[in-house]
Amino acid sequence: MTTTPFKTIALIGKANHDGTRDTLATLQHHLNQQGFEVIIEQRTARQFELADKTKTCALEEIGKHADLAVVVGGDGNMLGAARVLCESDIGVIGVNRGNLGFLTELDPKHALAQLDQVLAGNYLTENRFLLTSEVYSKGELTGSGRAINEVVLHSDKVAHMVEFEVFVDDHFVYSQRSDGLIVATPTGSTAYSLSGGGPILTPELDAISMVPMFPHTLSSRPIVVSGESRIRLRAAIENDQLQISCDGHARMTVNPGDEVIIKKHKHKLRLIQPINYSYFNVLRNKLNWGSRLF
């Protein structure tokens, strides 16, 4: 817990969604009344009417001008904003206007009261690490990306098996034929990795999971390695063209024989949570786990 107040608040969201637009407008009015300086992200600002004196800023510049960014939407909106905002030391908090909302903790019905508590200094901070991925062809860098949830090696065809080798810190792990491999952070362990049978990792763990996608052997299982590990994937020359996806968004081509390097990103996301936040409460609510019996 910290008592350091925020002074300048940035609002981010896809305002073409009715619920998101209403929440953004309510937040802007409330924060202005409370005396905070409010900045609206430029793409967000284009989608709803603003007062003439409202300040706007490109997403890439928000970290230079604001102390806190409030992202309104689903986890996808949070992921897109956070991949950029992690480059600065800005706090980021989410208001859930999506489905599951593992990263967007504030409930729209109670967002003002919860946000007021945060702005008064009653909050928790979690530093979530990201992954970077780099594709090399004959030793030359051909593409790079970053992910908060996961980096995925897969075919560019539907239901097509691929073959690759996996190394961790230059130690050979295995060669595999499967639909691909999910390399996930603790944050991403409740996303695509979970659907693939991967383990749930609590956010504070310094660990990375590697989850095979429909492997061509029953003995293949997810592996959890140190967060400081350097993971290297080498595509077999027998493959057709493959792809690397970062959070299901940025995609890079991987040709036969190419190598992919995946490791921890140098910057972290400073995620702000309400003072009563509990990760296990989130899991129970989002995954419909049983409540206490007594």
Backbone bond lengths (Angstrom), bond angles and torsions (degrees), N, CA, C in turn:
res aa  C-N    CA-C-N  psi(-1)  N-CA   C-N-CA  omega(-1)  CA-C   N-CA-C  phi
1 M - - - 1.472 - - 1.519 109.28 -
2 T 1.317 116.82 145.30 1.454 122.18 179.50 1.514 109.63 -134.83
3 T 1.325 116.88 157.74 1.464 121.01 178.41 1.524 111.33 -112.32
4 T 1.319 118.05 9.43 1.457 121.34 -179.93 1.526 109.84 -72.35
5 P 1.346 119.04 120.50 1.467 120.53 -177.38 1.532 111.61 -79.18
6 F 1.312 115.07 153.56 1.464 122.06 171.08 1.527 107.57 -93.17
7 K 1.307 116.58 148.39 1.465 120.17 -178.46 1.528 112.76 -119.78
8 T 1.326 117.34 -39.09 1.466 121.62 -178.69 1.526 108.78 -117.82
9 I 1.332 115.94 125.18 1.461 122.05 -174.02 1.527 109.20 -115.54
10 A 1.338 116.37 130.38 1.459 121.71 175.47 1.523 109.29 -102.80
11 L 1.332 117.07 138.77 1.456 123.10 178.12 1.526 109.67 -112.33
12 I 1.340 115.54 131.46 1.461 121.96 -176.18 1.518 108.63 -134.73
13 G 1.332 117.54 138.67 1.459 120.38 176.10 1.512 111.26 171.70
14 K 1.323 116.44 164.45 1.458 121.12 175.61 1.518 108.71 -88.17
15 A 1.310 115.69 98.71 1.464 120.83 -172.28 1.523 113.29 -74.75
16 N 1.344 119.42 -3.51 1.459 120.27 176.78 1.536 111.69 -77.66
17 H 1.325 116.88 -5.00 1.464 122.30 172.07 1.524 107.68 -92.14
18 D 1.346 116.87 126.72 1.468 120.65 -172.29 1.520 112.17 -56.25
19 G 1.339 117.04 -48.65 1.462 120.04 -178.83 1.510 112.21 -63.33
20 T 1.326 116.03 -40.77 1.465 120.52 178.82 1.518 110.73 -64.30
21 R 1.335 116.36 -43.61 1.467 120.44 -179.74 1.521 110.76 -61.62
22 D 1.333 116.94 -43.05 1.464 120.39 179.74 1.529 110.66 -63.20
23 T 1.332 116.63 -43.22 1.462 120.29 -179.67 1.520 111.23 -64.62
24 L 1.332 117.22 -42.65 1.461 120.72 178.98 1.531 111.24 -61.33
25 A 1.333 116.06 -44.47 1.467 119.91 -179.75 1.534 110.84 -64.22
26 T 1.330 116.26 -40.98 1.467 120.39 178.99 1.524 110.90 -64.50
27 L 1.332 116.29 -43.87 1.463 120.52 179.32 1.524 111.33 -63.13
28 Q 1.331 116.53 -44.09 1.459 119.44 -179.40 1.525 110.87 -60.79
29 H 1.317 116.96 -47.09 1.472 120.98 179.97 1.527 110.63 -61.91
30 H 1.319 116.94 -45.49 1.466 121.82 -177.89 1.524 111.08 -63.55
31 L 1.322 117.21 -45.24 1.466 120.79 -177.63 1.526 111.05 -67.56
32 N 1.321 116.58 -38.84 1.467 119.53 176.78 1.527 111.14 -62.40
33 Q 1.321 116.03 -41.40 1.465 119.87 178.72 1.528 111.95 -64.94
34 Q 1.337 115.30 -31.12 1.460 120.15 179.94 1.528 112.14 -79.74
35 G 1.327 117.42 -5.90 1.460 121.63 177.47 1.506 115.46 90.47
36 F 1.329 117.41 11.69 1.458 119.95 177.39 1.523 110.12 -84.58
37 E 1.315 116.01 148.63 1.459 120.38 171.31 1.515 108.15 -79.88
38 V 1.326 117.39 131.02 1.462 122.04 -175.64 1.524 109.78 -117.05
39 I 1.330 115.50 132.45 1.460 122.43 174.94 1.525 107.92 -118.67
40 I 1.336 116.94 134.34 1.459 121.56 177.62 1.531 108.86 -104.72
41 E 1.306 116.71 129.75 1.473 120.46 176.33 1.524 109.30 -59.65
42 Q 1.327 117.55 140.64 1.465 121.83 -167.93 1.524 113.82 -59.53
43 R 1.335 117.39 -46.16 1.468 118.85 -179.10 1.528 110.81 -66.62
44 T 1.316 116.32 -33.59 1.462 120.41 174.86 1.530 110.04 -65.63
45 A 1.326 116.70 -42.69 1.468 121.90 -176.29 1.530 112.36 -62.80
46 R 1.332 116.87 -30.98 1.463 119.92 -177.80 1.528 112.59 -68.53
47 Q 1.325 116.89 -15.36 1.462 120.08 -170.76 1.525 114.37 -101.34
48 F 1.319 118.19 -3.48 1.461 118.60 172.14 1.523 110.67 -151.57
49 E 1.332 115.64 159.58 1.459 121.78 -172.88 1.531 110.83 -68.63
50 L 1.332 114.66 137.21 1.456 120.97 -179.39 1.519 109.90 -127.08
51 A 1.305 115.62 152.16 1.466 119.61 172.20 1.525 108.68 -66.55
52 D 1.332 115.62 152.22 1.466 120.53 -174.54 1.528 113.07 -57.86
53 K 1.317 117.53 -33.21 1.463 120.75 -174.72 1.531 113.14 -89.98
54 T 1.328 117.39 3.08 1.461 120.12 -179.99 1.515 110.55 -66.61
55 K 1.308 116.92 129.76 1.457 121.51 179.17 1.520 110.15 -81.74
56 T 1.323 116.18 139.06 1.457 121.45 175.49 1.524 108.97 -125.28
57 C 1.339 114.63 159.25 1.461 119.04 -175.95 1.519 108.88 -156.92
58 A 1.324 116.90 143.72 1.461 120.90 175.03 1.524 109.61 -65.39
59 L 1.324 116.40 148.34 1.463 120.93 -178.71 1.525 111.17 -54.14
60 E 1.321 116.69 -40.10 1.469 121.28 -177.21 1.525 112.34 -66.71
61 E 1.353 117.87 -19.24 1.455 121.63 -176.86 1.532 113.26 -102.44
62 I 1.316 117.15 -7.37 1.466 120.29 -174.03 1.522 112.04 -59.82
63 G 1.320 116.71 -40.13 1.461 120.38 -179.02 1.518 113.85 -60.72
64 K 1.331 117.51 -20.51 1.462 121.22 179.78 1.533 112.02 -83.81
65 H 1.322 117.52 -19.30 1.460 120.36 -170.56 1.530 114.18 -119.48
66 A 1.339 118.72 -18.66 1.463 121.34 -175.35 1.524 110.66 -119.22
67 D 1.327 115.92 157.06 1.458 122.61 176.91 1.519 111.70 -96.43
68 L 1.342 115.72 -25.28 1.459 121.21 -176.93 1.523 108.72 -144.05
69 A 1.331 116.35 136.53 1.461 121.89 174.66 1.518 108.82 -112.66
70 V 1.336 116.72 126.94 1.454 122.36 176.87 1.525 107.52 -105.07
71 V 1.329 116.41 116.24 1.462 121.97 -178.25 1.519 108.01 -102.43
72 V 1.330 116.24 120.73 1.458 121.77 -179.05 1.524 108.55 -105.66
73 G 1.322 116.16 122.02 1.463 120.68 -179.03 1.511 110.51 150.41
74 G 1.317 116.27 -153.66 1.451 121.61 177.83 1.518 111.47 -96.82
75 D 1.325 115.49 -174.07 1.461 119.35 179.72 1.521 111.57 -62.23
76 G 1.339 117.43 -30.75 1.462 119.87 178.55 1.519 111.84 -62.01
77 N 1.333 116.65 -41.58 1.468 120.41 176.44 1.518 111.03 -63.66
78 M 1.341 115.65 -41.77 1.463 119.85 178.79 1.523 110.92 -63.62
79 L 1.316 117.68 -42.96 1.462 121.09 -179.26 1.526 110.92 -60.93
80 G 1.336 115.94 -46.48 1.453 119.45 -178.96 1.519 112.56 -61.79
81 A 1.336 116.47 -43.68 1.464 120.32 179.33 1.522 111.19 -69.33
82 A 1.324 116.22 -42.44 1.461 120.27 -173.90 1.520 112.70 -67.94
83 R 1.333 117.90 -32.35 1.472 119.62 177.73 1.521 111.34 -60.41
84 V 1.322 116.67 -28.07 1.470 121.68 177.73 1.522 110.89 -89.72
85 L 1.325 117.19 -46.27 1.463 121.56 -173.50 1.521 112.77 -69.23
86 C 1.324 118.37 -19.79 1.465 120.33 179.38 1.524 111.96 -62.46
87 E 1.323 117.70 -19.35 1.457 121.01 -179.29 1.527 112.16 -69.29
88 S 1.321 117.00 -18.85 1.465 121.03 177.53 1.524 108.70 -116.44
89 D 1.313 116.77 173.71 1.463 121.36 -176.22 1.518 111.34 -94.95
90 I 1.309 117.86 31.93 1.454 121.88 -178.26 1.529 110.03 -80.82
91 G 1.330 116.69 141.76 1.451 120.61 172.99 1.516 109.96 -76.76
92 V 1.342 116.52 145.55 1.464 121.66 -178.48 1.523 108.80 -129.95
93 I 1.333 116.50 131.35 1.454 121.75 177.19 1.523 108.26 -134.45
94 G 1.333 117.20 149.22 1.454 120.56 -175.16 1.515 113.49 -119.86
95 V 1.345 115.59 143.34 1.459 122.83 171.12 1.527 106.91 -107.59
96 N 1.309 117.69 121.81 1.460 121.96 -171.56 1.527 112.19 -77.15
97 R 1.341 115.13 112.51 1.462 121.19 171.34 1.529 109.43 -123.43
98 G 1.350 115.61 23.63 1.454 120.72 179.49 1.513 110.91 -114.91
99 N 1.347 115.86 -140.75 1.452 120.62 -177.46 1.525 111.35 -99.69
100 L 1.334 117.93 -87.56 1.462 120.04 -176.25 1.523 112.53 -68.30
101 G 1.336 116.71 -55.91 1.456 119.40 176.61 1.514 114.57 73.57
102 F 1.335 117.80 49.57 1.461 120.46 175.29 1.525 111.63 -68.00
103 L 1.331 117.31 -30.61 1.463 120.96 -177.65 1.523 112.58 -101.28
104 T 1.319 117.75 -17.79 1.468 121.51 -179.02 1.522 107.32 -104.35
105 E 1.316 116.19 93.46 1.460 121.81 -167.23 1.518 113.90 -83.45
106 L 1.338 118.84 -30.68 1.462 120.18 -174.45 1.525 111.64 -72.98
107 D 1.323 116.30 133.04 1.457 123.63 177.03 1.528 108.41 -81.24
108 P 1.351 118.42 127.86 1.479 119.57 -178.85 1.523 113.43 -54.16
109 K 1.351 117.81 -32.59 1.462 120.82 -178.03 1.524 112.23 -69.89
110 H 1.327 115.85 -26.03 1.461 119.58 -176.94 1.538 111.80 -123.01
111 A 1.327 115.93 16.60 1.465 120.07 -172.55 1.521 112.78 -61.14
112 L 1.330 117.74 -39.29 1.466 119.76 -176.98 1.520 111.07 -64.75
113 A 1.313 117.01 -46.06 1.468 120.23 -179.72 1.524 110.76 -65.83
114 Q 1.342 117.09 -42.04 1.457 120.55 179.84 1.525 110.78 -65.94
115 L 1.331 116.12 -41.83 1.461 120.09 -179.91 1.521 110.92 -67.06
116 D 1.324 117.46 -36.92 1.465 120.44 177.14 1.526 111.10 -59.72
117 Q 1.320 116.97 -39.38 1.454 120.67 177.45 1.524 110.77 -63.68
118 V 1.318 116.05 -42.53 1.476 120.49 177.96 1.514 110.51 -62.38
119 L 1.330 116.65 -45.74 1.461 121.30 -177.35 1.529 111.90 -68.06
120 A 1.333 116.21 -21.37 1.466 120.31 176.43 1.529 111.44 -83.07
121 G 1.319 116.42 -2.84 1.463 120.16 178.40 1.512 114.65 100.94
122 N 1.329 117.24 4.63 1.467 121.09 -179.70 1.522 109.52 -98.94
123 Y 1.314 116.33 87.31 1.469 120.82 -177.42 1.526 110.39 -155.47
124 L 1.308 114.11 167.71 1.464 122.31 175.43 1.518 108.59 -113.97
125 T 1.326 116.24 150.97 1.458 121.43 177.57 1.517 109.93 -119.28
126 E 1.323 116.31 130.25 1.461 122.10 173.80 1.518 108.53 -120.05
127 N 1.310 117.06 130.14 1.455 121.55 175.52 1.523 109.15 -98.14
128 R 1.313 116.50 108.16 1.461 122.52 -177.79 1.529 109.47 -99.40
129 F 1.331 116.95 128.49 1.464 118.42 179.77 1.523 111.62 -86.80
130 L 1.317 114.99 155.35 1.454 123.42 178.33 1.525 109.17 -111.24
131 L 1.327 115.52 169.43 1.455 121.88 173.62 1.516 109.71 -112.88
132 T 1.320 116.12 145.48 1.455 120.94 169.16 1.521 108.06 -110.65
133 S 1.302 116.19 146.42 1.468 121.21 176.03 1.518 108.97 -129.90
134 E 1.316 114.79 138.04 1.465 121.12 179.70 1.527 109.04 -131.47
135 V 1.314 115.87 134.26 1.461 121.79 179.06 1.528 108.89 -104.46
136 Y 1.326 115.59 129.31 1.459 121.42 -179.94 1.525 109.90 -120.32
137 S 1.312 115.74 131.30 1.455 122.58 176.00 1.524 108.56 -119.84
138 K 1.324 116.04 113.76 1.466 122.33 -176.95 1.535 111.17 54.47
139 G 1.332 115.43 39.16 1.457 121.16 177.01 1.509 115.08 85.35
140 E 1.333 118.17 -5.84 1.461 121.70 -178.71 1.525 110.41 -102.23
141 L 1.343 116.21 133.13 1.451 121.07 177.96 1.524 109.81 -69.14
142 T 1.351 116.08 124.34 1.467 120.17 -178.54 1.520 113.12 -114.93
143 G 1.321 118.05 -11.38 1.458 120.12 179.38 1.513 111.33 -173.55
144 S 1.327 116.76 154.38 1.464 121.11 177.98 1.518 109.49 -150.05
145 G 1.318 115.51 156.15 1.457 120.97 178.71 1.510 110.23 -161.07
146 R 1.318 116.37 172.38 1.461 121.41 178.79 1.517 109.58 -134.55
147 A 1.324 115.31 153.83 1.463 120.19 -176.52 1.513 110.29 -144.62
148 I 1.317 115.44 140.25 1.463 121.11 172.74 1.528 109.62 -89.47
149 N 1.329 116.61 -37.37 1.463 120.72 -178.82 1.522 113.27 -91.19
150 E 1.335 116.18 -63.33 1.460 118.05 -173.18 1.527 112.61 -159.53
151 V 1.330 113.03 155.08 1.464 122.71 168.93 1.526 106.07 -111.56
152 V 1.346 116.97 130.70 1.463 120.74 -175.16 1.517 109.96 -125.15
153 L 1.341 115.57 127.89 1.462 121.85 170.13 1.521 107.30 -94.81
154 H 1.329 117.39 126.85 1.462 120.17 -177.39 1.525 109.53 -156.47
155 S 1.316 115.18 167.61 1.453 120.70 176.18 1.516 110.01 -76.43
156 D 1.321 116.34 158.63 1.466 118.86 173.60 1.524 110.80 -90.42
157 K 1.365 115.83 9.28 1.458 121.64 175.15 1.525 108.99 -115.02
158 V 1.312 117.12 153.13 1.458 121.70 -179.51 1.526 110.26 -74.31
159 A 1.350 116.11 133.48 1.467 122.68 175.04 1.527 111.33 51.35
160 H 1.320 115.21 51.99 1.472 120.34 -178.46 1.524 108.66 -122.03
161 M 1.325 116.45 123.58 1.459 120.84 -177.13 1.526 111.08 -75.07
162 V 1.333 115.36 142.42 1.462 121.20 179.96 1.526 108.86 -125.90
163 E 1.311 115.57 163.90 1.469 120.62 -179.67 1.527 109.02 -127.98
164 F 1.349 115.52 135.02 1.459 119.78 -176.83 1.522 109.33 -157.65
165 E 1.329 115.28 164.43 1.457 122.47 175.05 1.523 109.03 -112.43
166 V 1.333 115.25 149.66 1.463 121.65 -179.07 1.526 109.12 -122.24
167 F 1.334 115.84 131.28 1.464 122.69 175.76 1.530 108.13 -125.57
168 V 1.315 117.76 141.34 1.461 123.14 173.56 1.520 107.56 -122.38
169 D 1.336 116.39 117.84 1.466 122.22 -176.51 1.529 110.60 51.73
170 D 1.334 114.44 42.41 1.467 123.75 178.44 1.525 114.14 67.42
171 H 1.346 117.24 9.64 1.463 120.85 171.24 1.524 108.19 -93.30
172 F 1.332 116.38 128.13 1.457 120.24 179.33 1.524 109.53 -67.88
173 V 1.344 117.24 127.80 1.462 122.49 179.77 1.520 110.83 -98.54
174 Y 1.336 116.98 -59.51 1.470 120.55 177.23 1.525 109.60 -168.76
175 S 1.333 114.45 164.14 1.460 120.97 164.50 1.521 106.01 -104.58
176 Q 1.302 116.55 147.32 1.453 119.32 -172.53 1.519 111.77 -144.69
177 R 1.345 114.29 144.06 1.457 122.04 168.06 1.522 107.18 -113.48
178 S 1.317 115.99 118.41 1.461 121.30 -176.82 1.519 108.13 -161.94
179 D 1.334 115.39 -175.97 1.467 119.38 174.91 1.523 111.80 -77.93
180 G 1.332 117.19 -9.09 1.457 120.60 178.48 1.514 111.29 147.49
181 L 1.329 115.89 -166.70 1.455 122.29 -177.50 1.522 109.36 -140.50
182 I 1.348 116.55 133.76 1.457 122.68 175.23 1.522 108.08 -102.87
183 V 1.325 117.14 122.59 1.468 122.49 176.18 1.525 106.34 -110.96
184 A 1.346 116.25 111.55 1.465 120.07 -167.46 1.516 112.83 -121.89
185 T 1.320 115.37 148.49 1.459 123.57 171.03 1.531 108.96 -82.92
186 P 1.334 118.68 169.74 1.473 119.53 171.36 1.532 111.92 -57.34
187 T 1.322 117.76 -38.43 1.459 120.52 177.06 1.521 110.74 -60.28
188 G 1.316 116.60 -41.35 1.461 121.66 -178.53 1.515 114.54 -81.77
189 S 1.334 117.21 -2.86 1.463 118.90 -178.10 1.521 112.70 -68.26
190 T 1.342 118.05 -16.04 1.462 121.16 176.37 1.524 111.52 -102.42
191 A 1.333 117.20 13.71 1.462 121.05 -179.16 1.535 109.56 -110.08
192 Y 1.314 118.06 -126.54 1.466 122.63 -176.89 1.528 111.41 -58.17
193 S 1.316 116.48 -37.80 1.458 121.53 179.44 1.526 111.55 -57.93
194 L 1.322 117.30 -41.11 1.469 121.53 179.68 1.525 110.38 -62.99
195 S 1.325 116.89 -40.79 1.464 120.81 178.18 1.524 111.58 -63.87
196 G 1.320 116.38 -28.70 1.460 121.24 179.51 1.513 113.87 -87.42
197 G 1.331 117.71 7.14 1.459 120.76 178.92 1.519 114.16 89.08
198 G 1.318 117.58 15.07 1.456 121.45 -179.93 1.512 112.53 -77.74
199 P 1.337 117.75 163.86 1.461 122.05 -179.54 1.520 111.77 -78.46
200 I 1.331 116.22 152.81 1.463 121.10 171.71 1.527 107.70 -85.70
201 L 1.325 116.50 124.63 1.460 122.70 178.30 1.521 108.70 -109.67
202 T 1.313 118.03 127.69 1.460 119.95 178.50 1.533 109.28 -66.57
203 P 1.341 117.26 147.96 1.466 121.18 -167.72 1.527 115.76 -58.47
204 E 1.348 117.59 -28.95 1.462 119.33 -175.61 1.526 113.09 -79.44
205 L 1.323 118.06 -8.20 1.467 120.54 -178.71 1.526 110.97 -68.73
206 D 1.307 115.97 138.39 1.465 121.93 173.94 1.519 107.12 -95.31
207 A 1.329 115.39 76.90 1.460 120.36 -171.92 1.520 110.32 -149.78
208 I 1.330 114.75 157.05 1.461 123.29 178.13 1.529 107.32 -129.99
209 S 1.313 117.11 135.07 1.463 120.18 177.32 1.525 110.21 -105.95
210 M 1.328 115.20 145.55 1.464 121.97 175.96 1.522 106.99 -120.10
211 V 1.333 116.00 116.36 1.458 121.93 -172.69 1.530 109.72 -118.18
212 P 1.337 118.39 113.28 1.468 120.55 177.11 1.525 110.91 -66.69
213 M 1.313 116.29 144.76 1.457 121.72 178.73 1.538 108.67 -103.59
214 F 1.308 116.79 108.41 1.461 122.98 179.52 1.532 112.09 47.44
215 P 1.326 117.46 60.72 1.464 120.64 -177.65 1.527 112.12 -67.19
216 H 1.327 115.34 152.79 1.466 121.99 -178.18 1.527 110.78 -87.57
217 T 1.332 116.31 37.09 1.457 122.70 174.98 1.521 107.94 -160.92
218 L 1.320 116.93 137.47 1.453 120.70 -177.48 1.521 112.72 -75.28
219 S 1.331 117.40 -12.99 1.468 120.46 -178.51 1.521 113.30 -86.91
220 S 1.337 117.55 -6.72 1.466 121.01 -179.09 1.519 110.03 -77.20
221 R 1.329 116.73 129.13 1.453 122.33 -176.18 1.530 110.22 -135.92
222 P 1.345 117.39 158.52 1.467 119.65 174.66 1.531 111.15 -60.38
223 I 1.323 115.91 148.18 1.457 122.71 177.87 1.523 108.54 -126.78
224 V 1.328 116.63 137.60 1.462 121.71 175.62 1.518 108.36 -110.02
225 V 1.349 116.18 127.39 1.466 121.45 -178.39 1.524 109.24 -123.84
226 S 1.304 116.23 170.04 1.463 121.58 179.36 1.527 111.07 -59.63
227 G 1.330 115.58 145.14 1.452 120.34 176.02 1.513 113.64 -65.23
228 E 1.330 116.67 -15.68 1.466 121.11 178.13 1.516 112.12 -89.00
229 S 1.323 117.34 1.11 1.463 121.15 -176.88 1.526 111.71 -68.90
230 R 1.314 113.92 151.15 1.467 121.98 172.42 1.529 106.62 -109.13
231 I 1.324 116.10 111.97 1.462 121.44 -176.04 1.524 108.94 -99.22
232 R 1.317 114.90 130.24 1.480 119.65 -179.38 1.528 108.91 -123.68
233 L 1.321 115.25 125.83 1.460 122.11 177.45 1.523 108.89 -111.41
234 R 1.318 116.31 133.43 1.472 119.85 179.40 1.523 108.61 -122.20
235 A 1.326 115.54 119.00 1.456 121.06 -179.15 1.525 110.11 -76.78
236 A 1.337 116.33 130.47 1.462 120.63 179.53 1.520 110.03 -65.13
237 I 1.320 115.76 150.23 1.467 119.94 -176.80 1.535 111.58 -71.67
238 E 1.352 116.79 -13.03 1.461 120.11 178.88 1.532 112.47 -79.87
239 N 1.326 116.66 -10.13 1.462 119.71 -177.53 1.520 112.41 -71.56
240 D 1.340 113.94 157.97 1.456 119.88 160.81 1.530 106.66 -81.25
241 Q 1.314 116.85 -172.76 1.463 120.54 179.66 1.533 110.78 -64.49
242 L 1.329 116.37 135.23 1.458 122.64 178.48 1.529 110.01 -112.40
243 Q 1.331 115.14 177.62 1.462 120.33 177.88 1.525 110.67 -137.92
244 I 1.319 114.60 151.95 1.465 122.70 167.61 1.525 107.04 -112.64
245 S 1.338 115.95 127.76 1.465 121.19 176.57 1.525 109.47 -115.09
246 C 1.325 116.31 138.46 1.461 122.41 177.48 1.527 108.73 -113.40
247 D 1.327 116.38 112.37 1.473 122.04 -175.60 1.523 111.60 55.89
248 G 1.330 117.03 29.71 1.452 120.88 -179.73 1.510 114.02 67.83
249 H 1.330 116.34 12.22 1.473 120.45 -173.03 1.525 111.09 -114.60
250 A 1.331 117.29 -80.12 1.465 121.04 -178.86 1.522 109.47 -68.98
251 R 1.325 117.17 128.72 1.461 121.38 -178.32 1.524 109.85 -122.64
252 M 1.332 114.48 138.02 1.458 120.64 -179.94 1.521 109.37 -129.61
253 T 1.318 116.06 144.25 1.456 121.67 -179.43 1.522 110.61 -79.66
254 V 1.333 115.91 136.48 1.460 122.67 175.26 1.525 107.25 -122.88
255 N 1.318 116.84 112.16 1.452 121.93 -179.68 1.527 111.04 -88.26
256 P 1.321 118.06 159.96 1.471 120.38 177.50 1.530 111.40 -51.99
257 G 1.335 116.18 131.03 1.459 121.14 -179.07 1.516 114.32 89.55
258 D 1.325 118.46 -11.84 1.469 121.09 178.95 1.530 110.76 -70.45
259 E 1.328 115.16 158.96 1.453 121.11 176.86 1.531 109.67 -120.09
260 V 1.335 115.48 147.09 1.455 122.34 178.04 1.527 108.48 -121.52
261 I 1.321 116.92 126.37 1.466 122.55 177.85 1.523 108.38 -105.71
262 I 1.336 116.39 124.91 1.466 121.76 -179.77 1.522 108.42 -123.57
263 K 1.316 116.59 128.13 1.469 120.72 -179.98 1.518 109.30 -155.74
264 K 1.322 115.58 173.74 1.458 121.47 -179.01 1.536 110.65 -66.21
265 H 1.334 115.28 137.06 1.459 120.84 176.50 1.531 109.65 -74.11
266 K 1.312 116.92 150.56 1.471 120.58 -175.43 1.519 112.87 -71.57
267 H 1.353 118.60 -21.58 1.465 121.76 178.86 1.518 110.14 -108.82
268 K 1.345 115.93 152.33 1.451 121.52 177.87 1.526 110.88 -115.50
269 L 1.321 115.12 157.64 1.456 121.37 174.04 1.525 108.74 -87.52
270 R 1.338 117.06 126.42 1.468 120.99 177.80 1.523 107.51 -93.46
271 L 1.322 115.49 95.27 1.456 122.13 -175.69 1.530 109.81 -90.66
272 I 1.324 116.00 126.49 1.467 122.33 -179.32 1.534 108.82 -97.80
273 Q 1.326 116.10 133.87 1.462 121.38 -179.53 1.533 109.75 -127.02
274 P 1.341 117.45 152.61 1.477 120.12 174.00 1.528 110.75 -59.72
275 I 1.305 117.02 157.16 1.455 122.09 -174.76 1.522 112.19 -62.94
276 N 1.328 117.76 -27.48 1.463 121.17 -178.94 1.530 112.86 -95.45
277 Y 1.318 116.75 15.63 1.475 121.49 -178.52 1.521 111.04 -64.37
278 S 1.337 116.01 135.62 1.461 122.73 174.22 1.524 108.42 -135.97
279 Y 1.320 117.13 122.17 1.461 120.97 -178.96 1.531 110.85 -60.95
280 F 1.338 116.40 -38.99 1.460 119.27 -178.06 1.523 111.52 -72.00
281 N 1.309 116.99 -28.12 1.457 120.09 172.83 1.520 110.60 -66.46
282 V 1.323 116.11 -39.34 1.470 120.79 176.41 1.526 109.93 -61.23
283 L 1.337 116.76 -46.39 1.464 119.82 179.93 1.531 111.06 -60.31
284 R 1.328 116.58 -44.59 1.465 119.09 -179.80 1.524 111.28 -60.52
285 N 1.324 116.14 -44.06 1.462 119.89 -177.17 1.519 112.66 -71.12
286 K 1.323 117.20 -43.55 1.462 120.38 -174.91 1.523 113.35 -78.23
287 L 1.343 116.37 -32.01 1.460 120.34 -176.18 1.530 112.75 -103.95
288 N 1.339 115.63 6.02 1.461 121.16 177.55 1.525 112.62 58.03
289 W 1.319 116.54 41.38 1.459 120.48 174.84 1.523 109.54 -73.86
290 G 1.322 116.18 159.19 1.449 120.74 -179.28 1.521 112.09 -68.40
291 S 1.330 115.48 150.46 1.457 121.10 177.21 1.532 109.41 -88.76
292 R 1.312 116.45 176.85 1.460 121.13 -179.64 1.525 110.59 -65.73
293 L 1.338 115.94 143.72 1.460 121.62 -179.85 1.519 111.45 -88.20
294 F 1.336 118.11 -24.72 1.471 120.92 -178.44 1.513 109.48 -155.30
